[in-house]
Amino acid sequence: MKNRLLYRVVLLVVFSQLIWGCKLLKQIDRIENRNTPAAYSSNIDTNNIATLKWKYYFKDKQLIDLIDTALSSNQELNIILQEIEINRNEIKLRKGEYLPFVSLGLSSGFERSAKYTRNGAVDDQLEIKQGKTFPTPLQNYFVGAVGSWEIDIWKKLRNTKASAVSRYLAGVEGRNFLVTQLIAEISQAYYELMALDNLLGIIESNITIQTSAFNVVKQQKDAARVTQLAVNRFEAQLLNTQNLQYGIKQKIIETENKINFLTGRFPKPILRNSSNFLSIKLDSIQEGIPAQLLKNRPDIKKAEKELAAAKLDIKVARANFYPSLGISTGIGFQSFNPSFLINPVSLLYNLAGDLVAPLINRNAIKANYRTANNKQIQAVINYEKTVLNAYVDVLNQLAKVDNYTKSFETKNKEVDILNQSIVIANSLFFSARADYAEVLLTQREALDAKIELIEIKLKQLDGKTNIYRALGGGWN
């Protein structure tokens, strides 16, 4: 009768806890929006350059060697790899929590109870056998195994492990995202270095031209054909052009050092072939469709894994409201004398189960549950924001490639015309049919146009690099 009553009480407690856990706090569930526009433009071709391996996308051997070095030696990337290993260890830790814990033990000690106490009085009355009392102090030896196991009836421990797995996978995607960023950053710095080489070459070429023109003007001044003002204007322009080279040389040093830092090595010269910079062709851009971003962009996949972990954390937090069932057991040998230790009569064992549920002052559990809900909503918003950012990023880079390709073609025509104008202006000036100011202006305009042409080409190549990164290429 008593057992039946106890059984009913236990069932009542469990049932009340389940009802309380379900109704006390309602889950604020927000479903993420995974919809994307059908296409970036009228083109709905699913071919996507993001599926190309980066060695096939970047065809410059020196650039490929630099990226290879960075992927093995970049310090930030190696730090992320250690973070991934930490997350892997967390999975093993969480997996072990829902398996039984078993420990082997060996212990010894002694105890003497005060004479005028209950234990002391009992010890005085007990005998080991007829006519032989217990020794004082009473020694105690034990060897055996003890075990404990929390039965994961609400999947709290398994969901905790699954959450750790999702965060580990998010870490892997974070590493992939860093790889795409690293490849893009090295490519941009490499193209910038080539652009700076070409700028320096243009400056040096103009210095040669302007030096020759300056010498001619000095001769004409000696022949009283021009004034000192013309000589000063030519010399001032020559000095201005000469001054430009030092800033470019400084940028070359800084860019080389940046590339060396990204590749994890001390400064050394960067091998490159800058002579063909302006002739680098852009292959046709195949952007695919926006839906492919969800599987190609590592930052989106990282946000997705973090969202999955946040959803599992809610289940773990909810399970804290429910009763937990634990089993503990032990088996071994215990005796006051080592010679009696390994003996059938010294065998002891126990088995116990406990059902524990939070009843009073559950504020900490409530707060943890609300926090898990808030973090899940936060993860949903972060996921949607990452998808939107990726889509806008692709649109910007597609426009950049298109506009700077057209700009390069236009500026290239301007440079050709101004190069012809320099020849014409010099010829007219030397035959006294043009003012020296026209020569100076034409030289300045041609120099500025050539510099702008290099800058536009660099922006065009930046677009080539960034569209590959934006579409999610590089990590695969």
C-alpha positions in Angstrom: 0.0 0.0 0.0 2.8 2.4 0.9 4.7 1.5 -2.3 1.6 2.3 -4.4 1.2 5.6 -2.6 4.8 6.5 -3.2 4.5 5.5 -6.9 1.5 7.9 -7.3 3.3 10.7 -5.6 6.2 10.3 -8.0 3.9 10.3 -11.0 2.1 13.4 -9.7 5.4 15.3 -9.3 6.6 14.3 -12.8 3.3 15.2 -14.4 3.1 18.6 -12.7 6.7 19.4 -13.7 5.9 18.6 -17.3 2.8 20.8 -17.3 4.7 23.6 -15.6 7.6 23.3 -17.9 5.4 23.5 -21.0 3.1 26.3 -19.9 5.2 28.5 -17.7 7.3 30.0 -20.5 6.2 30.0 -24.1 9.0 29.7 -26.7 9.3 32.8 -29.0 10.1 31.1 -32.2 11.0 33.1 -35.3 11.5 31.3 -38.6 14.4 32.7 -40.7 13.6 33.9 -44.2 15.6 31.8 -46.7 14.1 33.4 -49.9 16.3 35.2 -52.3 15.6 37.1 -55.6 15.4 34.8 -58.6 18.3 36.4 -60.4 20.8 39.3 -60.3 19.6 40.5 -63.7 17.6 39.0 -66.6 20.3 36.3 -66.9 19.2 33.1 -65.0 22.2 31.0 -66.1 23.2 28.7 -63.2 26.9 28.5 -64.2 28.8 30.1 -61.4 32.5 31.0 -61.2 32.4 30.3 -57.4 32.7 26.6 -58.2 36.1 27.2 -59.8 39.1 26.4 -57.7 41.1 29.6 -57.1 44.2 28.2 -58.9 42.1 28.1 -62.1 40.6 31.6 -61.5 43.9 33.3 -60.8 46.3 32.2 -63.5 49.4 34.2 -62.5 52.0 31.7 -61.3 53.6 34.2 -58.9 50.2 35.1 -57.4 49.3 31.4 -57.0 52.6 30.8 -55.1 51.9 33.7 -52.8 48.4 32.4 -52.0 49.7 28.9 -51.4 52.2 30.2 -48.9 49.6 32.3 -47.1 47.2 29.3 -46.8 49.9 27.4 -44.9 51.6 30.2 -43.0 49.2 33.0 -42.3 49.1 33.5 -38.5 45.4 34.5 -38.3 44.4 31.5 -40.3 46.4 29.2 -38.0 44.8 30.8 -35.0 41.4 30.0 -36.4 42.5 26.4 -36.9 43.2 26.1 -33.2 39.8 27.5 -32.4 38.3 24.7 -34.6 40.3 22.1 -32.6 38.9 23.7 -29.4 35.4 23.3 -30.7 36.2 19.7 -31.7 37.2 19.0 -28.1 34.0 20.6 -26.9 32.1 17.9 -28.9 34.0 15.1 -27.2 33.3 16.7 -23.8 29.6 17.0 -24.4 29.4 13.5 -25.8 30.9 12.1 -22.6 28.3 13.8 -20.5 25.5 11.5 -21.5 27.5 8.3 -21.2 28.0 6.5 -17.8 30.8 7.7 -15.6 32.7 4.8 -14.0 35.7 5.3 -11.6 38.0 2.8 -10.0 39.1 3.6 -6.4 41.4 2.4 -3.7 41.2 4.0 -0.2 42.4 3.4 3.3 41.9 5.2 6.6 41.1 4.8 10.3 38.5 6.1 12.7 38.1 6.2 16.5 34.8 7.2 18.1 34.7 9.0 21.4 33.8 6.6 24.2 30.9 8.5 25.6 29.0 8.8 22.3 26.5 6.6 20.6 29.1 5.3 18.1 31.6 4.7 20.9 29.1 2.8 23.0 28.0 0.7 20.0 31.7 -0.1 19.2 32.2 -1.3 22.8 29.3 -3.7 22.5 30.3 -5.2 19.1 32.6 -8.1 18.6 34.3 -9.4 15.5 33.8 -12.9 16.7 33.2 -14.5 20.1 35.5 -12.9 22.6 37.3 -10.5 20.2 36.3 -6.9 20.0 36.9 -4.4 17.1 40.4 -2.9 17.1 40.8 0.7 18.2 41.2 2.8 16.2 39.2 1.0 13.5 40.9 0.9 10.2 39.1 0.8 6.9 40.2 -0.4 3.5 38.2 -0.3 0.3 38.8 -1.3 -3.3 36.2 -1.2 -6.0 34.3 0.8 -8.7 31.7 3.5 -8.5 29.5 4.7 -11.3 26.9 7.3 -12.1 24.7 8.0 -15.1 22.2 10.7 -15.8 19.5 9.2 -18.0 19.0 11.7 -20.9 15.2 11.3 -21.0 14.6 14.8 -22.3 17.6 14.8 -24.8 19.1 17.7 -22.9 22.6 16.2 -23.0 22.3 15.0 -26.6 21.0 18.4 -27.7 24.0 20.0 -25.9 26.3 17.8 -27.9 24.4 18.6 -31.1 24.7 22.3 -30.4 28.5 21.9 -29.9 28.7 20.1 -33.3 26.8 23.0 -35.0 29.3 25.5 -33.4 32.2 23.3 -34.6 30.8 23.4 -38.1 30.3 27.1 -37.8 33.9 27.4 -36.9 34.9 25.4 -40.0 32.8 27.8 -42.1 34.4 30.7 -40.4 37.8 29.3 -41.4 36.5 29.0 -45.0 35.3 32.6 -44.9 38.7 33.7 -43.8 40.3 31.7 -46.6 38.2 33.6 -49.2 39.1 36.9 -47.6 42.8 36.1 -47.5 42.9 35.0 -51.1 41.1 38.2 -52.1 43.3 40.4 -50.0 46.5 38.9 -51.4 45.2 39.2 -54.9 44.3 42.8 -54.5 47.7 43.7 -52.9 49.5 41.8 -55.7 47.6 43.7 -58.4 48.2 46.9 -56.5 51.9 46.2 -56.5 51.8 45.7 -60.3 49.9 48.9 -60.7 52.4 50.8 -58.6 55.2 49.4 -60.8 53.5 50.7 -63.9 52.9 54.1 -62.3 56.5 54.3 -61.4 57.4 53.3 -65.0 55.1 56.1 -66.4 56.6 58.7 -64.0 60.2 57.7 -65.0 59.3 57.8 -68.7 57.7 61.3 -68.2 60.8 62.4 -66.3 62.9 61.4 -69.3 60.6 63.3 -71.8 60.4 66.4 -69.6 64.1 66.4 -69.0 64.7 66.4 -72.7 62.1 69.2 -73.2 63.7 71.2 -70.4 67.2 71.0 -72.0 65.7 72.1 -75.3 64.0 75.1 -73.6 67.3 76.1 -71.9 69.0 76.1 -75.3 66.2 78.2 -76.8 66.5 80.6 -73.9 70.2 80.9 -74.6 69.3 81.6 -78.2 66.9 84.3 -76.9 63.9 82.5 -78.4 62.1 82.0 -75.1 62.2 83.8 -71.7 63.4 82.7 -68.3 59.7 82.2 -67.4 59.4 79.3 -69.9 62.6 77.7 -68.5 61.2 78.0 -64.9 57.9 76.6 -65.9 59.5 73.5 -67.6 61.8 73.0 -64.6 59.0 73.3 -62.1 57.0 70.7 -63.9 60.0 68.4 -64.1 60.6 68.7 -60.4 56.9 68.0 -59.6 57.0 64.8 -61.7 60.3 63.7 -60.1 58.7 64.2 -56.7 55.8 61.9 -57.5 58.1 58.8 -57.7 59.1 58.9 -54.1 55.5 58.5 -52.8 55.0 55.6 -55.2 58.2 54.0 -54.1 57.0 54.2 -50.5 53.7 52.6 -51.4 55.6 49.8 -53.2 57.6 49.0 -50.0 54.4 49.1 -47.8 52.5 46.8 -50.2 55.3 44.3 -50.4 55.5 44.2 -46.6 51.7 43.7 -46.5 51.9 40.7 -48.8 54.8 39.3 -46.8 52.8 39.7 -43.5 49.8 38.0 -45.0 52.1 35.1 -46.1 53.5 34.8 -42.6 57.1 35.7 -43.4 59.6 38.5 -42.9 60.0 41.1 -45.6 61.5 40.0 -48.9 61.1 41.0 -52.5 57.8 40.0 -54.2 58.3 38.3 -57.6 55.9 39.7 -60.2 55.7 40.5 -63.9 54.2 44.0 -64.1 54.9 44.6 -67.8 51.6 43.0 -68.8 49.4 44.7 -66.2 47.4 46.7 -68.6 46.8 43.8 -70.9 45.4 41.4 -68.2 42.1 40.2 -69.6 39.0 39.6 -67.6 37.2 36.4 -68.3 33.4 36.5 -68.7 31.7 36.7 -65.3 29.2 33.9 -64.6 27.4 34.9 -61.5 24.8 32.1 -61.3 21.7 32.8 -59.3 21.3 34.3 -55.8 20.0 31.0 -54.3 23.5 29.6 -54.8 24.9 32.0 -52.3 23.3 29.9 -49.5 25.6 27.0 -50.2 28.6 28.9 -51.6 29.2 31.7 -49.2 31.0 30.5 -46.0 29.7 33.4 -43.9 26.1 32.5 -44.7 26.8 28.8 -43.9 28.5 29.9 -40.7 25.4 32.0 -39.7 23.2 29.0 -40.6 25.2 26.7 -38.2 25.1 29.3 -35.5 21.3 29.5 -35.9 21.0 25.7 -35.6 23.0 25.8 -32.4 20.8 28.6 -31.0 17.7 26.5 -31.7 19.2 23.5 -29.9 20.1 25.7 -26.9 16.4 26.6 -26.4 15.6 22.9 -26.2 18.4 22.4 -23.6 17.2 25.4 -21.6 13.6 24.1 -21.6 14.7 20.6 -20.5 16.1 22.3 -17.3 12.5 22.7 -16.1 11.9 18.9 -16.2 12.9 16.3 -13.7 16.3 14.7 -14.1 16.8 11.0 -13.5 20.1 9.8 -12.2 21.4 6.3 -11.4 24.4 5.7 -9.1 26.0 2.4 -8.3 29.0 0.9 -6.6 30.7 -2.5 -6.1 33.8 -3.5 -4.3 35.5 -5.0 -1.2 35.7 -3.3 2.2 37.3 -4.5 5.4 39.1 -3.2 8.5 42.0 -5.6 7.8 43.8 -6.0 4.4 43.9 -9.7 4.8 40.1 -9.9 4.8 39.7 -7.5 1.9 39.5 -10.0 -1.1 36.9 -12.2 0.5 33.4 -13.0 -0.6 32.1 -11.8 2.8 33.7 -8.4 2.3 31.8 -7.8 -0.9 29.6 -4.7 -1.0 27.4 -3.2 -3.7 24.7 -0.6 -4.0 22.3 0.7 -6.6 20.2 3.9 -6.3 18.1 6.1 -8.5 17.0 9.6 -7.9 14.5 11.8 -9.6 15.1 15.5 -9.0 13.1 18.5 -10.3 13.4 22.2 -9.6 10.5 23.4 -7.5 11.1 26.7 -5.8 13.2 29.7 -6.9 13.5 28.8 -10.6 14.5 32.4 -11.6 17.9 31.3 -12.9 16.3 28.6 -15.1 13.7 31.1 -16.4 16.4 33.7 -17.1 18.5 31.1 -19.0 15.5 30.0 -21.0 14.6 33.6 -22.0 18.2 34.3 -22.9 18.3 31.3 -25.1 15.1 32.6 -26.9 16.6 36.0 -27.4 19.8 34.5 -28.8 17.8 32.4 -31.2 16.0 35.5 -32.5 19.4 37.3 -32.7 20.8 34.4 -34.7 17.8 34.6 -37.1 18.3 38.3 -37.7 22.0 37.8 -38.2 21.4 35.0 -40.7 19.0 37.2 -42.7 21.4 40.1 -42.5 24.2 38.0 -43.8 22.2 36.8 -46.8 21.1 40.3 -47.6 24.7 41.6 -47.3 25.9 38.8 -49.6 23.3 39.7 -52.3 24.1 43.4 -52.2 27.8 42.6 -52.2 27.4 40.6 -55.5 25.4 43.4 -57.1 28.0 46.0 -56.2 30.9 43.9 -57.6 29.0 43.0 -60.8 28.4 46.7 -61.4 32.0 47.5 -60.5 33.4 45.1 -63.1 31.0 46.3 -65.8 31.5 50.0 -65.2 35.3 50.0 -64.8 35.6 47.8 -67.9 33.8 50.5 -69.9 35.7 53.2 -68.1 39.1 51.5 -69.0 38.1 51.3 -72.7 37.2 55.0 -72.7 40.2 56.2 -70.8 42.5 54.1 -73.0 41.3 56.0 -76.0 41.9 59.3 -74.2 45.5 58.3 -73.4 46.1 57.4 -77.1 44.9 60.9 -78.2 46.9 62.7 -75.6 50.1 60.8 -76.6 49.5 62.0 -80.1 48.9 65.5 -78.8 52.3 65.5 -77.0 54.1 64.8 -80.3 52.1 67.5 -82.1 52.6 70.1 -79.3 56.3 69.5 -79.2 56.6 69.8 -82.9 54.6 73.0 -83.0 56.6 74.5 -80.1 59.9 73.7 -81.6 58.8 75.3 -84.9 57.6 78.4 -82.9 53.9 77.7 -83.8 52.7 76.9 -80.3 53.2 78.5 -76.9 55.2 76.6 -74.2 52.1 76.6 -72.0 50.4 74.3 -74.5 53.3 71.9 -74.3 53.2 71.9 -70.5 49.5 71.5 -70.4 49.5 68.6 -72.9 52.3 66.8 -71.0 50.4 67.3 -67.7 47.1 66.0 -69.1 48.8 63.0 -70.7 50.5 62.1 -67.4 47.3 62.5 -65.4 45.4 60.4 -68.0 48.0 57.6 -67.8 47.9 57.6 -64.0 44.1 57.4 -64.1 44.2 54.6 -66.6 46.4 52.5 -64.2 44.0 53.3 -61.3 41.0 52.3 -63.4 42.7 49.0 -64.4 43.4 48.3 -60.8 39.7 48.9 -59.8 38.7 46.6 -62.7 41.0 43.8 -61.3 39.7 44.5 -57.8 36.2 43.9 -59.2 37.5 40.6 -60.7 38.8 39.5 -57.3 35.9 40.8 -55.3 33.2 39.2 -57.5 34.9 35.8 -57.0 35.0 36.4 -53.2 31.4 37.8 -53.1 30.0 34.7 -54.9 31.7 32.4 -52.4 34.7 31.2 -54.4 38.1 30.3 -53.0 37.5 28.1 -50.0 36.7 25.0 -52.0 
